[in-house]
Amino acid sequence: MTDETKAQLEEAIVNLIKEFTNKKRFKPGDIVKEMEMKFSVNGVTKDDVKAAIRDLTDSGRLIYGYAGGSFLSLPE
């Protein structure tokens, strides 16, 4: 996966969560499936999506929440 594809993937994840803020809580697995389908033509794998989620949480752009299960959200 190229750096450009990785940046696009990370932006797509953040935008998806922004779009559904206060409407839906995304479990990490939901995001993996969604992004894997969307970026499959670019050769993005499950592991690539998981790594992008990890990078986003490590950098503070996303946070994990826990309410009946884990979910990803934007920091407040």
SULWO-V397544 format. One record per residue. PHI is phi as a letter, one per 40 degrees, with the letter a starting at -180 (none if undefined). D_LAST is the distance of its C-alpha to the last C-alpha in Angstrom with 1 decimal. Layout:
# SULWO-V397544
PHI_D_LAST, PHI_D_LAST
This chain:
# SULWO-V397544
none_30.5, c_30.4, c_27.7, c_27.4, c_27.0, c_24.4, c_22.3, c_22.9, c_21.9, c_18.6, c_17.9, c_19.1, c_16.8, c_13.6, c_15.3, c_16.3, c_12.9, c_11.7, c_15.0, b_14.6, d_11.1, g_12.0, b_15.5, a_15.9, b_14.6, c_16.1, c_18.0, d_18.6, c_22.2, c_21.5, c_19.9, d_22.8, c_25.3, c_23.9, c_23.7, c_27.0, c_28.7, c_27.2, b_28.1, c_31.2, c_33.5, c_32.0, g_32.9, c_29.3, b_29.6, d_27.5, c_27.4, c_26.1, c_23.2, c_22.4, c_22.7, c_20.3, c_17.6, c_18.5, c_18.2, c_14.8, c_13.5, c_15.7, c_14.4, g_10.7, c_10.2, b_9.7, b_9.4, c_11.8, b_11.6, b_14.8, a_16.3, g_19.8, i_19.3, c_16.8, a_14.5, b_12.2, a_8.8, c_6.3, c_3.8, c_0.0
